[in-house]
Amino acid sequence: MNRRYLSQMVRLLLVTGCVAYAVPARLAMAETAGVDITSTHQGRRVTIGMRTTVAAPYSVIWATLTDYDNTARWITGMDRSVVLRRKPGGALVEQSGHADILFFNMAVNVVLEVDEQPPERIGVKAVRGDFSHLEGEYRLIPVAGATDLYDLTWRGEMELASPVPGFLAQPILRANIRQRFESLVAEIQRRTRAVPKK
């Protein structure tokens, strides 16, 4: 057993002791803010879903979702986001950040292939980085009978490249994705307030 693997296992054991206390309280805050969360795991693969209703113009929501170069300015836990290459209908984006639960900090780096399908879908797929598998999508669906009101959802399947068991990865990734989703919604709301009133 090499030192790096042993260090990872020690950190995971530390996480096991604090996850049960840290995660439920933080998730409770998210649920009261109107974000519905689901998460499951099978083996090492974790599936996470987020949903909320956003009151904002479509143009503001889509522009925020696709503002990859500035994402790190307002997404909690993201340190860097850079477009490596634009392509028709999407981009190749490199992102790095960290997931925190109490005193545990896990660095995450990934290069994502982004597939934009306006007006309602943005798909992402990891092509390299700290995930052996990552695929997900945002969906933006107008609420029937309403103006500037949309159901915004995220659903993704993730598996870390490091040997993290699913029962440990699930609460870490769930808390991290929830933070990022809430940061996204907050930025959409901030941009909406900045739109001049007609």
N, C-alpha and C positions, 0 to 999 in steps of 0.2 A: 504494500500500500504506500503510494508516494505521499510526500508532504502536502502537495496541493490538494489532493483528494481528501486527505485527513482533515485539512483546514476547512474544506467545504462542508464536510460532515459535522464538524464541531459547530460551525455557524448555523447549520440547519437544526441541530439539537437546541441551540439557543433560541432559534425562532420558534420551535415547537412549544417552548415554555411560555412565550409571550403572545403568540397568535390568538389564542383563545380569549385573551383579555383585550387586545388592541383592536382587532378587526371588527367585532360586533358593534362596539361603540361608534367607530368611524362610519360603518355602514348605516347605522341608525340615523346619523346626521344626514347622510345622502338620501335616505328614503323619505325623511321629512321634507327635504328640498324638492321632492317630486320626481326623483329618478328611480325607476323600477330596475332592479338588478336580479339577474339569474346567473348561477354558475354551477357547473358540474365538472367532474373529472372521471376519466377512464384510463387507468394506468397512469402514465405521466402526462397525458394530454388533457388540457383544461379548456372547457368551453365557457365563454362569458357573454352575456347579453345585457345591454343597457337600453333604456327607453325613457324618453321624456317628451313633453310637448313644448315647443318653442314659439313664442309670439315675436315674429320678425319677418321682414321682407325676404322673399326667396333669394334675391340677389345678394343680400348681406350674409345669409346662411351659407350659400354656395361659395362665396368669396372667402369666407373664414375657413371653411373645410379644405379649400384648395390653396391656402396661403402657406405653403410648406416652408418657405425660406424664413418666415417670421414666427413659426409655431412655437419655437423654444422661448419666445418672449413672454408667452402667456399660458403655456401648458405646465402645470405643476409637475415637477420631477423630470422634465426634459431639459437637457443642457445644451443640445445642439441639434439643428435640423437644416439640412442643406440639399438643394436640388442638384444632383450630379448630372442629370441629363433630362431634357424635355423630349417628349415624343408625341405624335398625334394621339390625342385622347388620354394623356397621362404623363407620368414622369418616373424617374428613378431617384429615390430620396434616401439620404443617409441620416439616421437619427441616433443620438446617444442620450442616455439619461440614467436615472437611478430609481429604485423602489425602496422605500423606507418603511419599516415597521419597528417602532421604538428604537432600540440601539442597533438594529440590523440594517445594513445598507447593501443593496445588490446592484452593481453596475450592469447596464443593458445597452448593447450596441447592435444595430441592425440596419441593413440596406433593404428598402422596400420598393417593390414594383407597384406603382399606383395606376389603376385603371379607372378613368373617369367616364361615367355614362350618364350625362345630364338627361333629364332633370332630377333623377331620383337616386342614383347609386354611385358610390365610390368604393371600389374594391382594392384591397392591399394584399400583397403576398411577399414574404421574406425570401430574398434570394441569397443572402449570406448574413452572418452575424451570430448572436448568442441564442438563436432559436433554431432547433432542428426542424420545427414546423411552425409556421404562422400564416394563417389566412383569415381575412375578415372583410367586413364591409359596413359602410354607413349607408343607411337608407333614409330618404327624406320624402315623406308622403303628406300632401296637403290634407288638412282636416275638412271633411265635407261640410259645406255651408258656411265656412268661415273665411275671412280674409286675413292674410299674413299670419296664419296659424298652421304649424306643421308638426307631425310626429317625426321625431329624430331618433333613429335606432342605430346601435352598433351591435354586431355579433361577430365573434371571432373564436377560432380554435388555435391554441398555442401549446407548444411543447418546448421547454428550455433545453438547450444543448447540454448543459451541465446535468449531472445525475441527481436531479431534484425530484423526489417522489411527488406524485400528483396531489396527495393530501396536504403537502406543504406548499407546493406551487400555487394551488388554487386560492388560498386566502391572500397570498402575497400579490399575485397577479390581479385578483379581483379588486383589492384595495387600490392598486396602482392604476388600473384601467378606469376605475370609478373616479379617481382624482383627475385623470386626464379628460374624461368625458365632462365632468363638472366644470373644469377650466375652459373647455371648448364652449360650453353653453354660456358661461359667464362672459366670454369674449364676444359671442354673438350678441348678447344683451347690451354689452358696452358699445359695440359698433352701432346697434340699432338706436340707442339713445343719442348717438352723435349724428345721426341722419337728420338733415334740416327738415323741419315740419313744413308741409305744403300749405 
